[in-house]
Amino acid sequence: MPFPFAPENYQQQLSVKADHLTELLSGWSHPTIEIFASPTQHYRMRAEFRVWHEDDKSFFAMFRPEDRRTPVEVTEFPIASTLLNRLMEKVRIAIHEDPELRFKLFQVEFLTTQSGDALITLIYHRKLDENWETRGRHWQSVWGFPVIGRARKQRFVLERDYVTETLQIGDQHFHFHQYENSFTQPNAAVCEKMVAWAVANSRGTQQYDLMEMYCGNGNFSIPMAKNFRNALGTEISRTSVTSAQENIALNKCQNLKIARMASEDLSKAWLHNEPNRRFNEFGIQNYDFDTVLVDPPRAGLDDDTVELLKRFRRIIYVSCNPVTMVENISKLQSTYQMTAAALFDQFPYTDHMESGVVLERTE
């Protein structure tokens, strides 16, 4: 069950999660689990709200899981960044001042960064025209951040469709384009800790190469690449691949390549020699892989990908669902030992856990 929003009880809630992860990993011998806490407020960089209209009033609304029909007015959102909260108020006021902005406005999405950038997406149940674009540009100027208008089969990007986030990993700063309507880690402060943990646990391998599956926008692989001779990331999302390529250039990362391919297809091609043009273009034979990092969806890894992991001496598994992670790594227990384990509290006041383990071959 979700925990109540109660910053004064945060450490107690975090302890419950730590105990749960300890129980899940009880079948393994491992070092003490590292616990990476979240800020107790203003940690979430993105949020979306329905816009509910009642007579002359419009307000941001959310819905309780047990009642999807009755809106709950949201006037402030303390788990979201302070910038996001300020923008909520500015947009709410503008909606009431401008009939063109308000008319059939269905939803507002905010994407912010801890480095002070933001993007506002307005979603409508009507066709957008030049009148809307004129008003959208006006409010973009007033709000000070880029605006996107969306409707069925329409997308008005008035300036740009991404924010630039800066993450400090150790003593270095890395810059990332994060695109509207694509996956990014919602808790930037904990994201920094996750990436720093992965970097620290992949040192000492500069004569070998790194592979990352599910690499997204390069969030892990760009900072980690400095520990390796070369690095290869794979990702199926076209938007994420585009973002990753831009982020490689932003960070002047010269030893990392990104390939657009699903991990399932990669595993089949590599394990079973199934013909695959994209796989053949990777030049796998030119790499000497030592370490693999996987950060899969909640469903975990398919059987072929788990089997493929056995080709690597070191496995760094980051998971948003430790239950499926434990199921996956149970198939590796006979030949790997767990040398590190961590809990990253990406989602305070919920029962969701982000976790990570490092496995190293014993043979």
NUKOL-630661 format. One record per residue (C-alpha): z, y, x. Coordinates in steps of 0.5 Angstrom, whole numbers, padded with zeros to 4 digits. Each point is the difference from the previous one (the first is absolute). Layout:
N
<pt up="Z" north="Y" east="X"/>
...
This chain:
363
<pt up="0000" north="0000" east="0000"/>
<pt up="-0001" north="0007" east="0002"/>
<pt up="0006" north="0004" east="0003"/>
<pt up="0001" north="0007" east="-0003"/>
<pt up="-0001" north="0006" east="0004"/>
<pt up="0006" north="0001" east="0003"/>
<pt up="0000" north="0003" east="0007"/>
<pt up="0007" north="-0001" east="0001"/>
<pt up="0000" north="-0007" east="-0001"/>
<pt up="-0006" north="-0001" east="0004"/>
<pt up="0003" north="-0004" east="0006"/>
<pt up="0003" north="-0005" east="-0005"/>
<pt up="-0007" north="-0001" east="-0003"/>
<pt up="-0003" north="-0001" east="0007"/>
<pt up="0005" north="-0005" east="0002"/>
<pt up="-0002" north="-0004" east="-0007"/>
<pt up="-0007" north="0000" east="0003"/>
<pt up="0002" north="-0002" east="0007"/>
<pt up="0004" north="-0006" east="-0003"/>
<pt up="-0006" north="-0002" east="-0004"/>
<pt up="-0005" north="0000" east="0006"/>
<pt up="0005" north="-0004" east="0004"/>
<pt up="0001" north="-0005" east="-0005"/>
<pt up="-0008" north="-0001" east="0000"/>
<pt up="0000" north="-0001" east="0008"/>
<pt up="0006" north="-0005" east="0000"/>
<pt up="-0005" north="-0005" east="0002"/>
<pt up="-0002" north="0003" east="0006"/>
<pt up="0004" north="0002" east="0007"/>
<pt up="-0001" north="0007" east="0001"/>
<pt up="0003" north="0006" east="0003"/>
<pt up="0004" north="0005" east="-0004"/>
<pt up="-0004" north="0003" east="-0005"/>
<pt up="-0001" north="0007" east="0001"/>
<pt up="0001" north="0005" east="-0006"/>
<pt up="-0004" north="0006" east="-0001"/>
<pt up="0002" north="0005" east="-0005"/>
<pt up="-0003" north="0005" east="-0004"/>
<pt up="0002" north="0007" east="-0001"/>
<pt up="0004" north="0000" east="-0007"/>
<pt up="-0005" north="0005" east="-0003"/>
<pt up="-0007" north="0003" east="0000"/>
<pt up="-0002" north="-0005" east="0004"/>
<pt up="-0006" north="-0002" east="-0004"/>
<pt up="-0007" north="0003" east="0002"/>
<pt up="-0004" north="-0001" east="-0007"/>
<pt up="0001" north="0000" east="-0007"/>
<pt up="-0004" north="0000" east="-0007"/>
<pt up="0002" north="0002" east="-0006"/>
<pt up="-0003" north="0000" east="-0007"/>
<pt up="0000" north="0006" east="-0004"/>
<pt up="0002" north="0000" east="-0007"/>
<pt up="-0002" north="0005" east="-0005"/>
<pt up="0005" north="0002" east="-0006"/>
<pt up="-0003" north="0006" east="-0004"/>
<pt up="0001" north="0006" east="0005"/>
<pt up="0004" north="-0003" east="0006"/>
<pt up="-0003" north="-0005" east="0005"/>
<pt up="0004" north="-0004" east="0005"/>
<pt up="0000" north="-0005" east="0005"/>
<pt up="0002" north="-0007" east="-0003"/>
<pt up="0002" north="-0007" east="0003"/>
<pt up="0002" north="-0006" east="-0004"/>
<pt up="0005" north="-0005" east="0000"/>
<pt up="-0002" north="-0007" east="0001"/>
<pt up="0003" north="-0002" east="-0007"/>
<pt up="-0003" north="0005" east="-0004"/>
<pt up="-0007" north="0002" east="0002"/>
<pt up="-0001" north="0005" east="-0006"/>
<pt up="0005" north="0005" east="0001"/>
<pt up="-0001" north="0005" east="0005"/>
<pt up="0006" north="0002" east="0005"/>
<pt up="-0001" north="0007" east="0002"/>
<pt up="0000" north="0001" east="0008"/>
<pt up="0002" north="0007" east="0002"/>
<pt up="0002" north="-0002" east="0007"/>
<pt up="-0001" north="-0006" east="0004"/>
<pt up="0006" north="0000" east="0006"/>
<pt up="-0003" north="-0007" east="0003"/>
<pt up="-0007" north="0004" east="0001"/>
<pt up="-0001" north="0005" east="0006"/>
<pt up="0003" north="0007" east="-0001"/>
<pt up="-0008" north="0003" east="0001"/>
<pt up="-0002" north="-0005" east="-0006"/>
<pt up="0006" north="0003" east="-0004"/>
<pt up="-0002" north="0007" east="0001"/>
<pt up="-0007" north="-0002" east="-0002"/>
<pt up="0002" north="-0003" east="-0006"/>
<pt up="0003" north="0006" east="-0003"/>
<pt up="-0006" north="0004" east="0002"/>
<pt up="-0005" north="-0004" east="-0003"/>
<pt up="0005" north="-0001" east="-0007"/>
<pt up="0000" north="0008" east="0000"/>
<pt up="-0008" north="0000" east="0001"/>
<pt up="-0001" north="-0005" east="-0006"/>
<pt up="0003" north="0005" east="-0005"/>
<pt up="-0003" north="0006" east="0003"/>
<pt up="-0007" north="-0003" east="0000"/>
<pt up="-0003" north="-0003" east="-0006"/>
<pt up="-0006" north="-0002" east="0004"/>
<pt up="0004" north="-0004" east="0005"/>
<pt up="0005" north="-0003" east="-0006"/>
<pt up="-0006" north="-0002" east="-0005"/>
<pt up="0001" north="-0008" east="0000"/>
<pt up="0003" north="0000" east="0007"/>
<pt up="0002" north="-0008" east="0000"/>
<pt up="0004" north="-0001" east="0007"/>
<pt up="0001" north="0004" east="0006"/>
<pt up="0001" north="-0003" east="0007"/>
<pt up="0003" north="0003" east="0006"/>
<pt up="-0001" north="-0003" east="0007"/>
<pt up="0004" north="0004" east="0006"/>
<pt up="0002" north="-0001" east="0007"/>
<pt up="0007" north="0001" east="0004"/>
<pt up="-0005" north="0005" east="0004"/>
<pt up="-0001" north="0005" east="-0006"/>
<pt up="-0007" north="-0002" east="-0002"/>
<pt up="-0001" north="-0002" east="-0008"/>
<pt up="-0006" north="-0002" east="-0005"/>
<pt up="0001" north="0001" east="-0007"/>
<pt up="-0005" north="-0004" east="-0005"/>
<pt up="0000" north="0002" east="-0007"/>
<pt up="-0003" north="-0006" east="-0005"/>
<pt up="-0003" north="0002" east="-0007"/>
<pt up="-0002" north="-0004" east="-0006"/>
<pt up="-0006" north="0005" east="-0001"/>
<pt up="-0007" north="0002" east="0004"/>
<pt up="0002" north="0005" east="0006"/>
<pt up="-0005" north="0006" east="0000"/>
<pt up="-0001" north="0006" east="0004"/>
<pt up="0005" north="0004" east="-0004"/>
<pt up="0005" north="-0005" east="0002"/>
<pt up="-0002" north="0000" east="0008"/>
<pt up="0001" north="0008" east="-0001"/>
<pt up="0007" north="-0001" east="-0002"/>
<pt up="0001" north="-0006" east="0005"/>
<pt up="-0002" north="0005" east="0006"/>
<pt up="0004" north="0005" east="-0003"/>
<pt up="0006" north="-0004" east="0000"/>
<pt up="-0001" north="-0004" east="0007"/>
<pt up="0000" north="0007" east="0003"/>
<pt up="0007" north="0002" east="-0004"/>
<pt up="0003" north="-0007" east="0002"/>
<pt up="-0002" north="0000" east="0007"/>
<pt up="-0003" north="-0007" east="0000"/>
<pt up="-0006" north="-0004" east="-0001"/>
<pt up="-0002" north="-0002" east="-0008"/>
<pt up="-0004" north="-0006" east="-0002"/>
<pt up="-0002" north="0000" east="-0008"/>
<pt up="-0001" north="-0007" east="-0003"/>
<pt up="-0003" north="-0002" east="-0006"/>
<pt up="-0004" north="-0006" east="-0002"/>
<pt up="-0006" north="-0001" east="0005"/>
<pt up="0002" north="0007" east="0003"/>
<pt up="0003" north="0002" east="0006"/>
<pt up="0001" north="0007" east="0002"/>
<pt up="0002" north="0001" east="0007"/>
<pt up="0001" north="0007" east="0001"/>
<pt up="0002" north="0000" east="0007"/>
<pt up="0002" north="-0006" east="0003"/>
<pt up="0002" north="-0007" east="-0002"/>
<pt up="0005" north="-0002" east="0005"/>
<pt up="0007" north="0003" east="0003"/>
<pt up="0001" north="-0001" east="0008"/>
<pt up="0007" north="-0003" east="0001"/>
<pt up="0003" north="0001" east="0007"/>
<pt up="0005" north="-0006" east="0002"/>
<pt up="0005" north="0000" east="0006"/>
<pt up="0000" north="-0007" east="0003"/>
<pt up="0004" north="0000" east="0006"/>
<pt up="-0001" north="0006" east="0004"/>
<pt up="-0008" north="0001" east="-0002"/>
<pt up="-0003" north="0003" east="-0006"/>
<pt up="-0005" north="-0003" east="-0004"/>
<pt up="-0005" north="0003" east="-0006"/>
<pt up="-0002" north="-0004" east="-0006"/>
<pt up="-0005" north="0002" east="-0005"/>
<pt up="0003" north="-0003" east="-0007"/>
<pt up="-0005" north="0000" east="-0005"/>
<pt up="0001" north="0001" east="-0008"/>
<pt up="0000" north="-0006" east="-0004"/>
<pt up="0001" north="-0005" east="0006"/>
<pt up="0006" north="-0003" east="0003"/>
<pt up="0005" north="0003" east="0005"/>
<pt up="0007" north="-0001" east="0001"/>
<pt up="0004" north="0004" east="-0005"/>
<pt up="0006" north="0001" east="0004"/>
<pt up="-0002" north="0004" east="0007"/>
<pt up="0007" north="0000" east="0003"/>
<pt up="0000" north="-0008" east="0000"/>
<pt up="-0007" north="-0001" east="0001"/>
<pt up="0001" north="0003" east="0007"/>
<pt up="0006" north="-0005" east="0001"/>
<pt up="-0004" north="-0005" east="-0002"/>
<pt up="-0006" north="0001" east="0005"/>
<pt up="0005" north="0002" east="0006"/>
<pt up="0003" north="-0007" east="-0001"/>
<pt up="-0007" north="-0003" east="0000"/>
<pt up="-0002" north="0004" east="0006"/>
<pt up="0007" north="-0002" east="0004"/>
<pt up="-0001" north="-0007" east="-0002"/>
<pt up="-0007" north="-0001" east="0003"/>
<pt up="0001" north="0003" east="0007"/>
<pt up="-0002" north="-0004" east="0006"/>
<pt up="-0006" north="-0002" east="-0002"/>
<pt up="-0005" north="0005" east="0003"/>
<pt up="-0004" north="-0006" east="0003"/>
<pt up="-0002" north="-0003" east="-0007"/>
<pt up="-0003" north="0003" east="-0006"/>
<pt up="0003" north="0001" east="-0007"/>
<pt up="-0002" north="-0002" east="-0007"/>
<pt up="0002" north="0003" east="-0007"/>
<pt up="-0002" north="-0002" east="-0006"/>
<pt up="0001" north="0004" east="-0006"/>
<pt up="0000" north="0006" east="0004"/>
<pt up="-0001" north="0006" east="-0005"/>
<pt up="-0001" north="0006" east="0003"/>
<pt up="0002" north="-0002" east="0007"/>
<pt up="0008" north="0002" east="-0002"/>
<pt up="0002" north="-0006" east="0005"/>
<pt up="-0006" north="-0001" east="0004"/>
<pt up="-0001" north="0007" east="0003"/>
<pt up="0007" north="0001" east="0003"/>
<pt up="0000" north="-0008" east="0002"/>
<pt up="-0007" north="0000" east="0004"/>
<pt up="0004" north="0004" east="0006"/>
<pt up="0003" north="-0007" east="0001"/>
<pt up="-0006" north="-0004" east="0001"/>
<pt up="-0007" north="0000" east="0004"/>
<pt up="-0004" north="0000" east="-0007"/>
<pt up="0002" north="0000" east="-0007"/>
<pt up="-0004" north="-0003" east="-0006"/>
<pt up="0002" north="0002" east="-0007"/>
<pt up="-0003" north="-0003" east="-0007"/>
<pt up="0001" north="0003" east="-0007"/>
<pt up="-0004" north="-0001" east="-0006"/>
<pt up="0001" north="0007" east="-0004"/>
<pt up="-0006" north="0004" east="0002"/>
<pt up="0004" north="0007" east="-0001"/>
<pt up="0005" north="-0003" east="0005"/>
<pt up="-0005" north="-0002" east="0005"/>
<pt up="-0003" north="0007" east="0000"/>
<pt up="0007" north="0003" east="0000"/>
<pt up="0001" north="-0005" east="0006"/>
<pt up="-0006" north="0002" east="0004"/>
<pt up="0002" north="0008" east="-0001"/>
<pt up="0007" north="-0002" east="0002"/>
<pt up="-0002" north="-0003" east="0007"/>
<pt up="-0004" north="0006" east="0001"/>
<pt up="0006" north="0005" east="-0001"/>
<pt up="0004" north="-0004" east="0004"/>
<pt up="-0005" north="-0001" east="0006"/>
<pt up="0001" north="-0007" east="0000"/>
<pt up="-0005" north="-0003" east="0004"/>
<pt up="0002" north="-0008" east="0000"/>
<pt up="0000" north="-0001" east="-0008"/>
<pt up="-0006" north="-0003" east="-0004"/>
<pt up="0001" north="0000" east="-0008"/>
<pt up="-0005" north="-0006" east="-0003"/>
<pt up="0000" north="0000" east="-0008"/>
<pt up="0001" north="-0007" east="-0002"/>
<pt up="0005" north="-0004" east="-0004"/>
<pt up="0005" north="-0004" east="0003"/>
<pt up="-0001" north="-0006" east="-0004"/>
<pt up="-0008" north="0001" east="0002"/>
<pt up="0002" north="0001" east="0008"/>
<pt up="0005" north="-0006" east="0000"/>
<pt up="-0006" north="-0005" east="-0004"/>
<pt up="-0005" north="0003" east="0005"/>
<pt up="0004" north="-0001" east="0006"/>
<pt up="0004" north="-0007" east="-0001"/>
<pt up="-0006" north="-0003" east="-0004"/>
<pt up="-0006" north="0003" east="0004"/>
<pt up="-0003" north="0002" east="-0007"/>
<pt up="-0006" north="0005" east="0001"/>
<pt up="0002" north="0007" east="-0001"/>
<pt up="-0004" north="0006" east="0003"/>
<pt up="0006" north="0005" east="0000"/>
<pt up="0004" north="-0005" east="0004"/>
<pt up="-0005" north="-0001" east="0005"/>
<pt up="-0001" north="0007" east="0001"/>
<pt up="0008" north="0000" east="0002"/>
<pt up="-0002" north="-0003" east="0007"/>
<pt up="0007" north="-0004" east="-0001"/>
<pt up="-0002" north="-0004" east="0007"/>
<pt up="0001" north="0007" east="0004"/>
<pt up="0007" north="0000" east="-0002"/>
<pt up="0006" north="-0003" east="0003"/>
<pt up="0005" north="0000" east="-0006"/>
<pt up="0007" north="0000" east="0001"/>
<pt up="0004" north="0003" east="-0006"/>
<pt up="-0002" north="0001" east="-0007"/>
<pt up="0003" north="0004" east="-0005"/>
<pt up="-0001" north="-0001" east="-0008"/>
<pt up="0003" north="0004" east="-0005"/>
<pt up="-0003" north="-0003" east="-0007"/>
<pt up="0001" north="0001" east="-0007"/>
<pt up="0005" north="-0002" east="-0004"/>
<pt up="-0003" north="-0007" east="-0001"/>
<pt up="0000" north="-0002" east="0007"/>
<pt up="-0005" north="-0003" east="0005"/>
<pt up="-0005" north="-0006" east="-0003"/>
<pt up="0001" north="-0007" east="0004"/>
<pt up="-0006" north="0002" east="0004"/>
<pt up="0003" north="0006" east="0003"/>
<pt up="0007" north="-0003" east="0001"/>
<pt up="-0004" north="-0006" east="0004"/>
<pt up="-0004" north="0006" east="0004"/>
<pt up="0007" north="0003" east="0002"/>
<pt up="0001" north="-0006" east="0005"/>
<pt up="-0005" north="0002" east="0004"/>
<pt up="0004" north="0006" east="0003"/>
<pt up="0006" north="0000" east="0004"/>
<pt up="0004" north="0005" east="-0003"/>
<pt up="0000" north="0002" east="-0008"/>
<pt up="0002" north="0006" east="-0003"/>
<pt up="0001" north="-0001" east="-0007"/>
<pt up="0002" north="0006" east="-0005"/>
<pt up="0001" north="-0001" east="-0007"/>
<pt up="0001" north="0004" east="-0006"/>
<pt up="0002" north="-0007" east="-0003"/>
<pt up="0005" north="-0004" east="0004"/>
<pt up="0000" north="-0006" east="-0004"/>
<pt up="-0008" north="-0001" east="0001"/>
<pt up="0001" north="0001" east="0007"/>
<pt up="0005" north="-0005" east="0001"/>
<pt up="-0004" north="-0005" east="-0004"/>
<pt up="-0006" north="0002" east="0005"/>
<pt up="0004" north="-0001" east="0007"/>
<pt up="0004" north="-0006" east="-0002"/>
<pt up="-0007" north="-0003" east="0001"/>
<pt up="0001" north="0002" east="0008"/>
<pt up="0007" north="-0002" east="0001"/>
<pt up="-0001" north="-0006" east="0004"/>
<pt up="-0004" north="0004" east="0005"/>
<pt up="0003" north="0007" east="0000"/>
<pt up="0006" north="0003" east="0001"/>
<pt up="0003" north="0007" east="-0003"/>
<pt up="0001" north="0005" east="0005"/>
<pt up="0001" north="0006" east="-0005"/>
<pt up="0002" north="0002" east="-0007"/>
<pt up="0000" north="0006" east="-0004"/>
<pt up="0001" north="0003" east="-0007"/>
<pt up="-0003" north="0007" east="-0001"/>
<pt up="0002" north="0003" east="-0006"/>
<pt up="-0006" north="0003" east="-0003"/>
<pt up="0002" north="0000" east="-0007"/>
<pt up="0007" north="0002" east="-0001"/>
<pt up="0004" north="-0001" east="-0007"/>
<pt up="-0005" north="-0006" east="-0001"/>
<pt up="0000" north="-0007" east="0001"/>
<pt up="-0006" north="0000" east="0004"/>
<pt up="0001" north="-0001" east="0008"/>
<pt up="-0005" north="0001" east="0006"/>
<pt up="0001" north="-0005" east="0005"/>
<pt up="-0002" north="-0002" east="0007"/>
<pt up="0000" north="-0006" east="0005"/>
<pt up="-0002" north="-0001" east="0007"/>
<pt up="-0002" north="-0007" east="0001"/>
<pt up="-0002" north="-0003" east="0007"/>
<pt up="-0003" north="-0007" east="0002"/>
<pt up="0005" north="-0004" east="0003"/>
<pt up="-0005" north="-0005" east="0003"/>
